[in-house]
Amino acid sequence: MRPADNELLCRVEGEAPMGQVMRQHWLPACMSEEVADPDGAPVRTRLLGEDLVVFRDTQGRLGVLDEHCPHRGASLAFGRNEACGLRCLYHGWKFGVDGEILEMASEPPESRMRNLKHKAYPAQEAGGFVWIWMGPADAMRPFEPPAWAPAASTRISIVKMHAACNWAQVLEGSIDSAHSSSLHSTNMPTAEVAGSTATETAWLRPSNDKAPKLEAELTDYGFHYAAIRRPIVDAETKVYVRTTVFIAPFTVLIPPNDQYNLAQMLVSIDDVNCMFYWVAWHETKGIDQDAWRRFCVATPGVDLDRDWRKVRNLGNHFLQDRAAMKAGDFTGIDGIPAQDMAMWESMGPIADRAYDHLGASDVAIIQFRRQMVAAAKAVQAGEAAIGTTSATRQVDLASYEGLVPKDADWRGFTTRNRHAQAAE
């Protein structure tokens, strides 16, 4: 990959074209649980290189403001959230959810500074997240619920984790179905099952084929692809298919198991940091929030600090246990996300893709790079961002995994979920 294209793919701060692509989509600022209480503590977040603070006011309204007070730049994360506004501790200036300055305790009534308005972003809430619009106000798109919120009753559990690297190499991990057979082989062992089967500690899978055949297809929302493997049972008549759906610019629906569907969002904090969200959901089954975090070894206060940074990290070699590896654990690293993080972060803050040697298992990676570099160039040329003109609703999309007849077309088992099929 040419260095100039790598920069286009990865850089998101300021006027960077990829950042402008992101700004034409609603972005997740934080989880709803982080700002659950009216007049609760405000929460710091950072998106596309901007420091922000999120709060829920007395009436339950969401506010997302520039973190730094327009008076002298003090952090509003320390502020008092009270009486329908966020008050800076330094001089008592108070801000509404829309950025309106409600009070200026340090200024006389006739001060012309009372005409100021603080930077604020519109916010929506859905699917366990607070979403914000960071693009031009006159270009704001109607809010669309995410793929994992097809109904109000859907059971949703979320893992959140900071990744010390660029968003694109994290997303490339999400769409890379081939690596699961090696990197996650301890957590996804082979068994005589009909499909991916979730237990408390593992996802059993019906194939030990580590070299899947990949087939991809472009769509109006991004692309989808199938990883086709030889199963351990009925290999003469069937294949094991795992499909992945890329919803541009940062969402991936990965193959489900028998208990819950799975999605990942790879949200740019800045050029060299990313927030990794892993969502498990199902309308009737699902997994409890605490259980999901335990399974992923991503429990706040145990495996993660208050800023969602990992106890297992590159600085301590992800606490890799070589004795466990000799005893049969493939990686010696606890938890699927930490195993992935070790690979992603070891590439450096921004991977130099000029030195990659891509093969048959990298079809989806190649497709992603081509599509997103083209998307950045299109926005540079004044065109609409990828995914903004799609006629497909996210809640109508679905990934798939299972044993299917050898002569079946994998496209018939993916993309359109049962809600969409019922409406057709």
VEXFIMI-879135 format. One record per residue (C-alpha): x, z, y; residue in three letters; residue number from 1. Coordinates in Angstrom, 2 decimals. Example, Ala and Ser with C-alpha at 12.3 -4.5 7.8 and 13.67 -1.06 7.14 Angstrom:
BEGIN
ROBA  xx  zz  yy  r  k
ROBA  12.30  7.80  -4.50  ala  1
ROBA  13.67  7.14  -1.06  ser  2
END
This chain:
BEGIN
ROBA  xx  zz  yy  r  k
ROBA  0.00  0.00  0.00  met  1
ROBA  1.41  -0.94  3.40  arg  2
ROBA  2.32  2.04  5.62  pro  3
ROBA  0.02  0.80  8.41  ala  4
ROBA  -2.95  0.69  6.03  asp  5
ROBA  -2.05  4.12  4.67  asn  6
ROBA  -2.21  5.47  8.22  glu  7
ROBA  -5.60  3.82  8.73  leu  8
ROBA  -6.89  5.38  5.53  leu  9
ROBA  -5.66  8.90  6.20  cys  10
ROBA  -5.62  9.67  9.92  arg  11
ROBA  -8.85  11.10  11.35  val  12
ROBA  -7.95  12.94  14.56  glu  13
ROBA  -8.69  11.74  18.09  gly  14
ROBA  -9.45  8.03  18.31  glu  15
ROBA  -8.23  7.25  14.79  ala  16
ROBA  -10.49  4.56  13.29  pro  17
ROBA  -11.20  6.55  10.11  met  18
ROBA  -12.25  9.51  12.24  gly  19
ROBA  -14.62  7.17  14.06  gln  20
ROBA  -16.04  6.11  10.69  val  21
ROBA  -16.68  9.79  9.89  met  22
ROBA  -18.33  10.35  13.27  arg  23
ROBA  -21.04  7.83  12.41  gln  24
ROBA  -22.18  10.14  9.60  his  25
ROBA  -23.58  13.69  9.56  trp  26
ROBA  -20.75  16.03  8.54  leu  27
ROBA  -20.90  19.39  6.73  pro  28
ROBA  -19.60  22.09  9.08  ala  29
ROBA  -19.99  25.04  6.68  cys  30
ROBA  -22.25  26.42  3.98  met  31
ROBA  -25.60  27.88  4.99  ser  32
ROBA  -24.68  31.17  3.30  glu  33
ROBA  -21.85  31.63  5.83  glu  34
ROBA  -24.32  31.86  8.71  val  35
ROBA  -27.34  33.18  6.84  ala  36
ROBA  -28.26  36.02  9.23  asp  37
ROBA  -29.68  35.64  12.75  pro  38
ROBA  -27.30  37.32  15.22  asp  39
ROBA  -24.68  37.45  12.44  gly  40
ROBA  -20.96  36.93  12.87  ala  41
ROBA  -20.03  33.44  14.14  pro  42
ROBA  -17.97  31.33  11.75  val  43
ROBA  -14.90  29.28  12.56  arg  44
ROBA  -14.70  25.74  11.25  thr  45
ROBA  -12.53  22.73  11.98  arg  46
ROBA  -13.50  19.08  11.61  leu  47
ROBA  -11.59  15.92  12.50  leu  48
ROBA  -9.02  18.01  14.37  gly  49
ROBA  -11.58  19.90  16.48  glu  50
ROBA  -11.92  23.70  16.38  asp  51
ROBA  -15.58  24.73  16.27  leu  52
ROBA  -17.68  27.84  15.85  val  53
ROBA  -21.04  27.98  14.04  val  54
ROBA  -23.68  30.67  14.60  phe  55
ROBA  -27.36  31.37  13.98  arg  56
ROBA  -29.14  32.83  16.99  asp  57
ROBA  -31.84  35.49  17.18  thr  58
ROBA  -34.58  32.94  16.51  gln  59
ROBA  -32.74  31.43  13.54  gly  60
ROBA  -31.57  28.33  15.41  arg  61
ROBA  -28.14  26.92  14.55  leu  62
ROBA  -25.48  26.42  17.18  gly  63
ROBA  -22.20  24.56  16.75  val  64
ROBA  -19.89  24.85  19.77  leu  65
ROBA  -16.30  24.11  20.70  asp  66
ROBA  -14.56  27.30  19.60  glu  67
ROBA  -12.76  27.78  22.90  his  68
ROBA  -14.63  29.15  25.90  cys  69
ROBA  -14.60  26.63  28.80  pro  70
ROBA  -13.61  29.45  31.19  his  71
ROBA  -10.12  30.37  29.95  arg  72
ROBA  -10.02  29.13  26.36  gly  73
ROBA  -10.58  32.39  24.48  ala  74
ROBA  -12.05  32.04  20.98  ser  75
ROBA  -15.82  32.37  20.72  leu  76
ROBA  -15.35  33.37  17.07  ala  77
ROBA  -14.84  36.91  18.41  phe  78
ROBA  -18.03  36.65  20.49  gly  79
ROBA  -21.17  38.75  20.46  arg  80
ROBA  -24.07  36.90  18.86  asn  81
ROBA  -27.08  38.48  20.55  glu  82
ROBA  -30.36  37.77  22.36  ala  83
ROBA  -30.40  34.04  21.60  cys  84
ROBA  -26.83  33.29  22.62  gly  85
ROBA  -23.14  33.68  21.88  leu  86
ROBA  -21.26  35.78  24.44  arg  87
ROBA  -17.51  35.46  25.02  cys  88
ROBA  -15.84  38.85  24.93  leu  89
ROBA  -13.31  38.00  27.64  tyr  90
ROBA  -15.56  37.71  30.73  his  91
ROBA  -19.05  37.82  29.30  gly  92
ROBA  -20.04  34.17  29.57  trp  93
ROBA  -22.97  33.47  27.25  lys  94
ROBA  -23.87  30.18  25.57  phe  95
ROBA  -27.05  28.87  23.94  gly  96
ROBA  -27.12  26.79  20.77  val  97
ROBA  -27.18  23.60  22.89  asp  98
ROBA  -24.09  24.61  24.89  gly  99
ROBA  -26.10  25.66  27.93  glu  100
ROBA  -24.37  28.48  29.83  ile  101
ROBA  -27.01  31.18  29.99  leu  102
ROBA  -25.00  33.82  31.83  glu  103
ROBA  -21.74  34.05  33.79  met  104
ROBA  -21.17  37.76  34.17  ala  105
ROBA  -17.89  37.28  36.06  ser  106
ROBA  -19.21  34.75  38.60  glu  107
ROBA  -21.45  35.20  41.68  pro  108
ROBA  -24.97  33.72  41.53  pro  109
ROBA  -24.05  30.89  43.91  glu  110
ROBA  -21.02  29.72  41.87  ser  111
ROBA  -20.97  25.98  41.33  arg  112
ROBA  -19.46  26.61  37.88  met  113
ROBA  -22.97  27.48  36.73  arg  114
ROBA  -23.55  23.73  36.40  asn  115
ROBA  -21.07  23.59  33.53  leu  116
ROBA  -22.22  22.90  29.98  lys  117
ROBA  -20.11  23.72  26.95  his  118
ROBA  -19.46  21.14  24.22  lys  119
ROBA  -22.10  21.49  21.49  ala  120
ROBA  -23.03  19.38  18.49  tyr  121
ROBA  -26.55  18.84  17.07  pro  122
ROBA  -27.07  20.62  13.76  ala  123
ROBA  -29.33  20.26  10.72  gln  124
ROBA  -29.61  22.31  7.54  glu  125
ROBA  -30.13  20.98  4.02  ala  126
ROBA  -28.79  21.27  0.49  gly  127
ROBA  -26.96  24.53  1.15  gly  128
ROBA  -25.02  23.21  4.17  phe  129
ROBA  -25.06  23.11  7.96  val  130
ROBA  -24.58  19.48  9.01  trp  131
ROBA  -23.51  18.31  12.45  ile  132
ROBA  -23.42  15.06  14.39  trp  133
ROBA  -20.03  14.49  16.07  met  134
ROBA  -20.59  10.92  17.17  gly  135
ROBA  -22.05  9.62  20.46  pro  136
ROBA  -25.41  11.23  21.25  ala  137
ROBA  -27.05  7.86  21.90  asp  138
ROBA  -25.96  6.61  18.46  ala  139
ROBA  -27.16  9.62  16.45  met  140
ROBA  -28.58  8.54  13.10  arg  141
ROBA  -31.66  10.20  11.56  pro  142
ROBA  -30.58  13.02  9.27  phe  143
ROBA  -30.74  12.24  5.56  glu  144
ROBA  -30.71  14.97  2.87  pro  145
ROBA  -27.73  14.85  0.51  pro  146
ROBA  -27.94  13.59  -3.06  ala  147
ROBA  -28.18  17.14  -4.48  trp  148
ROBA  -31.31  18.05  -2.51  ala  149
ROBA  -34.04  15.80  -3.96  pro  150
ROBA  -36.54  18.69  -3.80  ala  151
ROBA  -36.83  22.04  -2.04  ala  152
ROBA  -36.84  23.78  -5.41  ser  153
ROBA  -33.54  22.27  -6.60  thr  154
ROBA  -31.06  24.93  -7.78  arg  155
ROBA  -27.80  24.47  -5.89  ile  156
ROBA  -24.46  26.28  -6.34  ser  157
ROBA  -21.36  25.54  -4.26  ile  158
ROBA  -17.62  26.05  -4.58  val  159
ROBA  -15.65  25.83  -1.34  lys  160
ROBA  -11.86  25.59  -1.22  met  161
ROBA  -9.22  24.57  1.32  his  162
ROBA  -6.85  21.76  0.31  ala  163
ROBA  -3.49  21.53  2.09  ala  164
ROBA  -3.40  17.73  2.13  cys  165
ROBA  -5.16  14.68  3.48  asn  166
ROBA  -8.80  13.96  2.59  trp  167
ROBA  -8.11  10.57  0.96  ala  168
ROBA  -5.84  11.81  -1.83  gln  169
ROBA  -8.40  14.50  -2.65  val  170
ROBA  -11.18  11.94  -2.81  leu  171
ROBA  -9.04  9.69  -4.98  glu  172
ROBA  -8.88  12.59  -7.43  gly  173
ROBA  -12.66  12.88  -7.40  ser  174
ROBA  -13.18  9.23  -8.32  ile  175
ROBA  -10.40  9.20  -10.92  asp  176
ROBA  -12.24  9.60  -14.23  ser  177
ROBA  -9.13  8.91  -16.33  ala  178
ROBA  -7.25  12.08  -15.34  his  179
ROBA  -9.85  14.43  -16.80  ser  180
ROBA  -8.75  13.56  -20.36  ser  181
ROBA  -5.26  14.90  -19.66  ser  182
ROBA  -5.21  17.32  -16.71  leu  183
ROBA  -8.46  19.06  -17.68  his  184
ROBA  -8.18  18.69  -21.46  ser  185
ROBA  -8.15  22.46  -22.02  thr  186
ROBA  -11.37  22.86  -20.02  asn  187
ROBA  -12.93  19.70  -21.44  met  188
ROBA  -12.05  19.80  -25.15  pro  189
ROBA  -13.22  17.24  -27.70  thr  190
ROBA  -16.14  18.21  -29.95  ala  191
ROBA  -18.83  16.57  -32.08  glu  192
ROBA  -21.49  16.66  -29.35  val  193
ROBA  -23.89  14.03  -28.04  ala  194
ROBA  -22.53  14.31  -24.50  gly  195
ROBA  -20.82  16.68  -22.12  ser  196
ROBA  -21.99  20.15  -23.16  thr  197
ROBA  -21.46  23.14  -20.89  ala  198
ROBA  -20.52  26.57  -22.21  thr  199
ROBA  -19.47  29.59  -20.16  glu  200
ROBA  -15.83  28.56  -20.34  thr  201
ROBA  -15.65  24.81  -21.05  ala  202
ROBA  -17.34  21.42  -21.02  trp  203
ROBA  -17.24  19.95  -24.51  leu  204
ROBA  -17.00  16.16  -24.63  arg  205
ROBA  -17.52  13.60  -27.43  pro  206
ROBA  -14.30  11.60  -27.01  ser  207
ROBA  -10.55  12.08  -27.16  asn  208
ROBA  -9.86  8.62  -25.72  asp  209
ROBA  -7.40  9.06  -22.83  lys  210
ROBA  -7.29  5.40  -21.79  ala  211
ROBA  -10.83  4.44  -20.73  pro  212
ROBA  -11.82  0.91  -19.82  lys  213
ROBA  -12.99  0.90  -16.18  leu  214
ROBA  -15.56  -1.41  -14.61  glu  215
ROBA  -16.60  -1.18  -10.93  ala  216
ROBA  -19.31  -2.69  -8.77  glu  217
ROBA  -19.69  -2.71  -4.99  leu  218
ROBA  -22.93  -1.36  -3.50  thr  219
ROBA  -24.45  -1.04  -0.03  asp  220
ROBA  -23.49  2.66  0.05  tyr  221
ROBA  -19.95  2.36  -1.39  gly  222
ROBA  -19.45  1.59  -5.06  phe  223
ROBA  -20.07  2.89  -8.56  his  224
ROBA  -18.06  2.48  -11.71  tyr  225
ROBA  -17.99  3.29  -15.41  ala  226
ROBA  -15.22  4.79  -17.54  ala  227
ROBA  -15.92  3.57  -21.08  ile  228
ROBA  -14.31  5.45  -23.97  arg  229
ROBA  -14.30  5.36  -27.75  arg  230
ROBA  -16.35  8.30  -29.09  pro  231
ROBA  -15.32  10.40  -32.10  ile  232
ROBA  -18.72  9.84  -33.77  val  233
ROBA  -20.50  6.46  -34.27  asp  234
ROBA  -17.55  4.59  -32.78  ala  235
ROBA  -18.57  1.39  -34.58  glu  236
ROBA  -21.90  1.11  -32.75  thr  237
ROBA  -21.56  3.20  -29.58  lys  238
ROBA  -19.32  3.88  -26.59  val  239
ROBA  -19.01  6.98  -24.45  tyr  240
ROBA  -19.82  6.14  -20.84  val  241
ROBA  -19.09  8.29  -17.78  arg  242
ROBA  -20.19  6.84  -14.45  thr  243
ROBA  -19.08  7.90  -10.99  thr  244
ROBA  -20.80  7.09  -7.68  val  245
ROBA  -18.88  6.90  -4.39  phe  246
ROBA  -21.14  7.41  -1.37  ile  247
ROBA  -19.05  6.42  1.64  ala  248
ROBA  -17.31  7.90  3.39  pro  249
ROBA  -16.65  11.25  1.63  phe  250
ROBA  -19.14  12.05  -1.16  thr  251
ROBA  -18.70  11.51  -4.90  val  252
ROBA  -21.26  12.02  -7.67  leu  253
ROBA  -19.22  12.76  -10.77  ile  254
ROBA  -20.47  12.70  -14.38  pro  255
ROBA  -22.85  15.58  -15.19  pro  256
ROBA  -23.13  17.81  -18.23  asn  257
ROBA  -26.20  18.96  -20.14  asp  258
ROBA  -26.88  21.85  -17.72  gln  259
ROBA  -26.21  20.53  -14.22  tyr  260
ROBA  -25.33  17.53  -12.08  asn  261
ROBA  -22.11  17.49  -10.08  leu  262
ROBA  -21.03  16.26  -6.65  ala  263
ROBA  -17.94  16.66  -4.51  gln  264
ROBA  -17.44  16.31  -0.77  met  265
ROBA  -13.96  15.87  0.70  leu  266
ROBA  -14.31  16.74  4.37  val  267
ROBA  -11.48  16.16  6.85  ser  268
ROBA  -10.32  19.27  8.68  ile  269
ROBA  -7.57  17.25  10.36  asp  270
ROBA  -4.97  14.68  9.33  asp  271
ROBA  -3.28  16.95  6.80  val  272
ROBA  -5.97  19.40  5.69  asn  273
ROBA  -9.27  18.97  3.89  cys  274
ROBA  -12.19  21.14  2.78  met  275
ROBA  -13.14  20.62  -0.84  phe  276
ROBA  -16.77  21.28  -1.79  tyr  277
ROBA  -17.97  21.14  -5.38  trp  278
ROBA  -21.72  21.25  -5.87  val  279
ROBA  -23.53  21.95  -9.14  ala  280
ROBA  -27.28  21.36  -9.09  trp  281
ROBA  -30.34  20.78  -11.22  his  282
ROBA  -34.08  20.96  -10.59  glu  283
ROBA  -34.84  23.16  -13.60  thr  284
ROBA  -31.54  24.20  -15.24  lys  285
ROBA  -28.43  24.59  -13.11  gly  286
ROBA  -25.90  27.40  -12.94  ile  287
ROBA  -25.94  30.63  -10.95  asp  288
ROBA  -23.78  30.64  -7.82  gln  289
ROBA  -21.53  33.48  -8.97  asp  290
ROBA  -21.21  32.00  -12.45  ala  291
ROBA  -20.27  28.61  -10.99  trp  292
ROBA  -17.53  30.16  -8.90  arg  293
ROBA  -16.23  32.16  -11.84  arg  294
ROBA  -16.14  29.03  -14.01  phe  295
ROBA  -14.13  27.24  -11.31  cys  296
ROBA  -11.89  30.30  -10.76  val  297
ROBA  -12.92  30.10  -7.09  ala  298
ROBA  -14.55  33.44  -6.30  thr  299
ROBA  -14.24  34.47  -2.63  pro  300
ROBA  -12.26  37.67  -2.24  gly  301
ROBA  -10.68  37.23  -5.67  val  302
ROBA  -9.33  33.69  -5.92  asp  303
ROBA  -9.81  32.73  -2.26  leu  304
ROBA  -9.25  34.52  1.04  asp  305
ROBA  -11.74  34.69  3.91  arg  306
ROBA  -10.60  31.26  5.14  asp  307
ROBA  -11.21  29.70  1.69  trp  308
ROBA  -7.48  29.38  1.06  arg  309
ROBA  -6.31  29.73  -2.52  lys  310
ROBA  -4.52  32.66  -4.14  val  311
ROBA  -3.06  30.03  -6.49  arg  312
ROBA  -1.21  27.62  -4.21  asn  313
ROBA  1.81  25.39  -3.90  leu  314
ROBA  3.90  28.27  -2.51  gly  315
ROBA  3.58  30.29  -5.74  asn  316
ROBA  3.47  27.25  -8.06  his  317
ROBA  -0.25  27.85  -8.61  phe  318
ROBA  0.71  30.88  -10.74  leu  319
ROBA  1.41  28.46  -13.57  gln  320
ROBA  1.81  30.28  -16.89  asp  321
ROBA  4.41  28.56  -19.08  arg  322
ROBA  3.78  30.98  -21.94  ala  323
ROBA  0.12  29.92  -21.95  ala  324
ROBA  1.24  26.29  -22.04  met  325
ROBA  3.35  26.94  -25.14  lys  326
ROBA  0.32  28.64  -26.70  ala  327
ROBA  -1.82  25.53  -26.19  gly  328
ROBA  -3.12  25.56  -22.59  asp  329
ROBA  -2.32  22.09  -21.25  phe  330
ROBA  -1.53  23.00  -17.62  thr  331
ROBA  -1.02  26.77  -17.56  gly  332
ROBA  -3.11  26.78  -14.36  ile  333
ROBA  -6.46  28.60  -14.24  asp  334
ROBA  -9.50  26.63  -13.10  gly  335
ROBA  -10.32  22.94  -12.85  ile  336
ROBA  -10.10  22.87  -9.01  pro  337
ROBA  -6.68  24.58  -8.94  ala  338
ROBA  -5.39  22.12  -11.54  gln  339
ROBA  -6.50  19.27  -9.27  asp  340
ROBA  -5.10  20.95  -6.16  met  341
ROBA  -1.68  21.30  -7.78  ala  342
ROBA  -1.58  17.52  -8.27  met  343
ROBA  -3.01  16.60  -4.85  trp  344
ROBA  -0.92  18.98  -2.77  glu  345
ROBA  2.28  18.19  -4.70  ser  346
ROBA  2.03  14.62  -3.33  met  347
ROBA  2.68  15.96  0.19  gly  348
ROBA  0.33  16.34  3.18  pro  349
ROBA  -0.13  12.55  3.32  ile  350
ROBA  0.87  10.71  0.16  ala  351
ROBA  3.12  7.67  0.61  asp  352
ROBA  1.10  5.11  -1.33  arg  353
ROBA  3.80  2.43  -0.94  ala  354
ROBA  5.52  3.86  -4.03  tyr  355
ROBA  2.46  3.99  -6.32  asp  356
ROBA  2.43  1.94  -9.52  his  357
ROBA  -1.27  1.40  -10.16  leu  358
ROBA  -2.54  0.38  -13.59  gly  359
ROBA  -5.71  -0.34  -15.53  ala  360
ROBA  -6.93  3.25  -15.15  ser  361
ROBA  -6.78  2.96  -11.35  asp  362
ROBA  -9.57  0.43  -10.80  val  363
ROBA  -11.64  2.91  -8.76  ala  364
ROBA  -8.61  3.99  -6.72  ile  365
ROBA  -7.85  0.38  -5.81  ile  366
ROBA  -11.49  -0.22  -4.91  gln  367
ROBA  -11.62  2.89  -2.70  phe  368
ROBA  -8.46  1.99  -0.80  arg  369
ROBA  -9.51  -1.58  -0.17  arg  370
ROBA  -13.02  -0.62  0.85  gln  371
ROBA  -12.09  2.22  3.19  met  372
ROBA  -9.18  0.43  4.88  val  373
ROBA  -11.57  -2.46  5.52  ala  374
ROBA  -14.13  0.04  6.85  ala  375
ROBA  -11.61  1.47  9.33  ala  376
ROBA  -10.68  -2.02  10.53  lys  377
ROBA  -14.36  -2.90  10.91  ala  378
ROBA  -14.97  0.10  13.17  val  379
ROBA  -11.87  -0.87  15.16  gln  380
ROBA  -13.52  -4.24  15.70  ala  381
ROBA  -16.71  -2.62  16.97  gly  382
ROBA  -18.77  -2.98  13.79  glu  383
ROBA  -21.04  -0.38  12.20  ala  384
ROBA  -19.42  2.17  9.92  ala  385
ROBA  -19.61  1.77  6.17  ile  386
ROBA  -22.77  3.28  4.68  gly  387
ROBA  -24.72  3.38  7.94  thr  388
ROBA  -26.79  0.30  7.14  thr  389
ROBA  -27.47  1.18  3.50  ser  390
ROBA  -31.04  0.80  2.28  ala  391
ROBA  -30.41  3.29  -0.53  thr  392
ROBA  -31.29  6.96  -0.09  arg  393
ROBA  -28.72  9.42  -1.34  gln  394
ROBA  -31.38  11.46  -3.15  val  395
ROBA  -32.18  8.39  -5.26  asp  396
ROBA  -28.64  8.14  -6.63  leu  397
ROBA  -27.27  9.62  -9.84  ala  398
ROBA  -24.16  9.58  -11.99  ser  399
ROBA  -24.37  9.50  -15.79  tyr  400
ROBA  -22.55  10.39  -19.00  glu  401
ROBA  -23.49  9.87  -22.62  gly  402
ROBA  -23.23  7.79  -25.78  leu  403
ROBA  -24.81  4.33  -25.43  val  404
ROBA  -24.97  1.21  -27.65  pro  405
ROBA  -21.89  -0.96  -27.45  lys  406
ROBA  -23.88  -3.94  -26.20  asp  407
ROBA  -25.67  -1.99  -23.42  ala  408
ROBA  -24.94  -2.57  -19.72  asp  409
ROBA  -23.68  0.70  -18.19  trp  410
ROBA  -25.46  -0.18  -14.93  arg  411
ROBA  -28.74  0.57  -16.64  gly  412
ROBA  -27.72  4.20  -17.08  phe  413
ROBA  -26.53  5.00  -13.56  thr  414
ROBA  -27.11  4.70  -9.83  thr  415
ROBA  -30.90  5.10  -9.75  arg  416
ROBA  -32.14  8.54  -10.77  asn  417
ROBA  -35.53  9.35  -12.20  arg  418
ROBA  -37.08  9.93  -8.74  his  419
ROBA  -36.15  6.42  -7.68  ala  420
ROBA  -37.21  4.93  -11.01  gln  421
ROBA  -40.60  6.63  -10.80  ala  422
ROBA  -41.19  5.16  -7.36  ala  423
ROBA  -40.38  1.61  -8.47  glu  424
END
